[in-house]
């Protein structure tokens, strides 16, 4: 939504205090465990895509279940970009050397094309939900680097080639950066890294993707991109790709965030570093969980494992709602300021009715995208802009009123 006149700017400035007062009044009056999340300060005739039409496409991760029933209507109304949540990942789509499962991916692409919705491809190379056969030879031993890269090329040519002209952007390589605080270890020691004896597979994947579809925009995608140590590792990777003339267009910041993370300064620094390299940014998997790890015990006692024990599920209380609204507002206030660099914001799932975070202890076990081996501790995370009844939450109001 663009405003150009002084009068419009003035009226916009009056909206936010009204929203803040409304939310605070709500906290004082509502019961602790019962929250009515339907928003009333948004235009029912407009979707997220309409509010942000002068900024960037607004997308959502979808599954086959999303294409039918209430979710499909909400997708068409609110979004103008979709990302297949799992159906284009290497393991699901290419389970063995000569077998491709095109059915679900084709259905998602057909749905998007029929509704004039842009499509982001996710993803072409990842250490999780990988195709295990790629790393083994006929004798069961690890393959050579040369054979692994040839298999990667064949996979990328098959998948990106099939959807050439329909998928406008790809997450080419996903989460290849080490997630520890060890500043000397830049890359994740995945099967890709070990067999290639280094990060050559990353550069190769981008080159293969560009050859397969020269018009597609190509992104490196990762989580915790705003955390200082990992931010610098990602920066080193990006500089190397640029120096090696890899055809990279931008960075996907997954944006699996928490009520207190990232801070405004961390978000700005991450954006400044990426854009200083001349790269674009997409927020590719946005959600803000209400779950936080339990604090460590007092000094002298055994510390808790970070992120291993979630707080008890007390529901979507007024207190956490206010914090979530504030975090979404902060994030989008900054994102809009960088609009000339940002080419998409995508939410990871449609509504609080079903979030991948619900199966990861409420999302307190890290930020990585959903995988088949993630823990299945079901605790609701309430991370999205639509509640369990698919109604707009107050976070939605904070995102669209500017």
N, C-alpha and C positions, 0 to 999 in steps of 0.2 A: 504494500500500500504506500503510495507516494503522496506527499504533501508539498505544496510549493508556495502557498500564500501565507502571509503573516497571520491572518485570521485562523487558518487551519492549524498552524503551529501553536497558536494560543489555545485553541480548543483542545488540541492534543495534550498540551501540558496540564490541562485541568482534569483529564481523564484519570491519570495515574494516581493522584491523591484520593480521588473518589474510590478507585479500586482498592487502594491500600486501606482506607477507612472501612470499606465494606468487608474486607477480609478480616481485619482486626475485630470488628464488631461481631463477625461470625464466630471467631474463636472464643469471645467472651460469652456468647449465648448458647453455643452448641454443646451437646453432651460429648463426653470424651471419646466414646467409641462409635458414635453415629455421625456421619458426615454426608450431607446432601451436596453432591459435587456438580450438579448441573449448572452451567453458566448461563447468565441472562444478559450479559453485557456484550454479546457478539451478535452479528447479523446472521440469522438462520439461512439467508439466501446466499451467503458467501462461504467458501471453504478456505482452508489454509493457503491453497494455491492462488486464490484470488487476492487475499490480503498481501501476499508476497510476489504478486505478478511482476512488479518492477524491481524485484531483488534477485530471486533465484527460484528454481523449481523446488517444491517441497514433496518429499517422497516418503515411502513406507515399505518395510520388508513384508513380503507376502509368501504364503504357502498355498497349496492346492485348496485347503479349507477356506482360505480368504476369498477365493474366487466365486463363492456361492453364498447366498443368504445375506444377512444384514451387513457383514463385513464388506462385501463387494459394493454395495450401495454407498457405504461410507467412504471407501477408497475412491470411487468415481467422483463423489461430491467434494472431498477434501484435498486430494492429492493429484499431482500431475507427473509423478515419477514413481516407479516401483523397482524394488530389488528382490529377486528370488532369495528367500532366506537360506534355503539349503539345497535347492534342486539343481543348481549349476555348480556346486562344489565337486571337486574331482572324484571323491569316493562315490557319492550318489549317482553322478552322471556317467562315470566311466569305471565300473566296478572290476572289470577284467580287460585284458588287452584288446580284444576284438568285440567287446560289448559296450554299447552306449545306451543309457536310459533317457531317451529324448522326450518321453510322453509328458512328464510334468513341466519340464522347462518349456516345451513347445506350447503347452496350454497357458502358461503364464505370459509368454510372449504374445500369443494370439489375443489374450484378454487385453493386454496393454495396447496393442496395435488397434484393436477394434474400438477402444475408448480414447484413442489419441493421447495415450500416456507414454511418457518417455521411459526408457528401460536402462537401468544400471546392471551390468553383469558382475556377479560375485560368486566365486573368484577363480582364477586360473591356476594358482599355485599356493599351497598352504600346507603347514606341517600337521594340521588337524584335519580330520575327515579326508585324509589322503587316500589314494589308491595304493594299497600295500604291495600289489603285484609289481608296481613300477620299479621298486627297489631290489627286486630279486630276479636272478637269472634262472635258466631252465634247471640248473643244478641246485637251486635253493640258496646259493651264495649271493652276496651283494653284487649288483651290476657294476660295470665300469662307469666312470663319469661320462664317457662318450655315449654309451647306450642310454643312460638316464636322461641326458639332455636331448637325445633324439626322440625318446618317448615323450618328454615334455613338449617338444616341438610338435610332434604328431597330435598330441592332445589339444594343444592350443589352436593349431590349425583346424582341427575338427570342430571344436566348440565355438571359438570366435568366428571361424569361417561360416558355420551354419547360420549364425545370427548377424552376419555382416549386413550393415545398413539398417538394422533394427535396434541393436544395442548401441547406444551412443557413447557409453563410458564403461570401462572395465576396472575392477580391482584386480590388477594383474598379479601382484605378489602380496600376500596377507601375513602380517605378524612375523616378519623375518628377523626382527631386532630382539636382542636379549632383554629380558624383563627384570634382571637383577640390578642391584646397586653397584655391581662390579664395573667400574668405568673402563676397564681394559678389555672387557668382553662385549664387543659391539653386536655380534650376530648370534641369533639363537642356534644352538647346536642340534639342529634338526637332521633328519635323514638326508634332506637335500644338501645341507651344509657339509655333513660328514662325507658323503660319497663324492661330492664335488671338491672336497678339501678346501672349502672357502665359499665366498658368496657369488661365484661366477653364475650360478643358476638364476640369480636375480636379474642381472644384466641381460642374460640370454632370454628369460621369459618376456621382458619388455620388447626385445627385438623380434621375437617370434610373434608376439601379439600385434605389433605394428605391421609386420609382413602379412599377417592373416587378415587384418582389417585396418588399412592405412588411415581411415577417417575416424576411427574410434579414439576417444580420449582415454589416456592410460594413467592409472593412479597406483601409488603405493599406499597400502591401507594398514593402520595399526591402532592399538588402544594405549591408554595412558600417555598419549602424545604430549600432554601438558606437564607431566612430571619432570622436573629438571634433569635428572640423570638420563632418563630414557629420551627426553626431548633432544639432548645433545647427541645421543647415539643415532637417532633418526636423522638428525641434521648431517652427521658424518656420512651416513648411507646415501642421502640425497646428493650431497656434494660429489661423492664418488660416481654416482650414476650420471650426473651432469658432466663431470670431467671425462667420463668414458663415452659420452655422446649417446647414452641410452635414450630412447624416445619416450621420456616420461613427461606427462603434462601437469601432474599435480599430486597432492597428498590427501588421502582419506584419513581424517581424524575421527575415530569411531564414536567418541563422545558417549561412552558408557560411564556416566557420571554419578556422583553422590550429592547429598544435600550440602556438603561442605567441601566439595572437590569437583572441579578445580577452583582456584581462587581467580578473581578477575585478572590479577597480574600474571598468573601462570598462563591463562588463556591468551592474553595479549602477546606474551613473549613467544609462545608457540606459533601463533599466527605471524608475528613479525619475522621469525627465523625462516619459516617456510616461504613466505612471500618475498623475502630479501633475495631468494634464489631465482625469482621469476616464475615460481610455480603457483598454480591455482590450488584452492582448498575445497574439499567437500566434507561436510560432517555426515558420515555415512551410516551410523548405527545409533542414533541418539536415543537415550532414555536416562532418566534420573531416578534411581532407586531411593526409597525412603529408608532402606536398611543400612545400619552402620555396625561395624564390629563392636563387641563389648570392649570397654576400655581396659587397659592392662591393670592388674592389681597393684596394690601399694608396694613401694620399694621393700625388698627383702623377701618377697613372695614370688612364686613361680609365675613368670609372665605368660600371658595368653599368646597362642600362635596367631599372628596378624591375620585377620579376616576369617579365621576358622570357626568362630562361634558367633552366630548372629544374635542380635537382640531378640527377645520373644516377640511373636507376632501380636501386636496390639491393635492392628487395623489401621486404616487411613484416618488418623485422628486430626482434629483441627490444628494441633501444634505442628505435626509434620507437613500438613497441607500448606501452612504459611511458609515454611522453609522451602518446600518444593516450588511454590509459586515464585518466591524470591530468587531461587537459583535459575529457574527457567527465564525469568525476566532479565537477570543479569547476563545470562548467556546470549540471549537474542538481542539485547541492547548492544553488546559488543559485536556480535555477528553482523548486524546491519551496518555497523560502522566500517566493516571490511567488505562491503558488498561487491566492490569491483574485483575482488580476488576470489569470491566464493561462488561456486557454480551449482551447488546443490546442498540441501539439508534433508536428510532422510531419517525418519523415526523407525526404530527396530521393533516392529509389531504394531498392530492397529490400535488396541485398547488394553486397559488393565484386566479385561476378561481373560486374556491369555498372553503372558509375556514369558519369553525364554528365561528371564531372571527368576521367575517363580520356582524353577527347578534347580536353581543354584543357590539355595539358602537365601533367597531374596537379593542375590547379586552382590554379596559381600565377599565373594571368594576370588575376586579379580575382575578384570575388564574384558577378557578375551571373548570373541564371538562364540556362539553356541557350537558345541561339538558333541559327538555321540558318547564320549566318555566322561562328560561333566557330571559332578555329583547330583543326585536327584533328591535333594532335601527341599520339600515344597513349602515355601514361605512366601506369601504374596509380597511383591515389590512395589506395586502401584506406580509404575515409572513413567506413564505416558500421559498424553493430553486428553484422552477419553477414558471415562470410568468403566466399571464392569458392565454397565448398561449401555455402553457406547455413547454416553452423553458427554458433552464438553465440560471439562473441569475448569476450576478457576485458573489453573496454569495456562489453559488455552486462552483465557481473557488476557493474561499478562503477555502472552506471545503476540497476540494480534492487535492489541491496543497500543499504538505508538504514533 
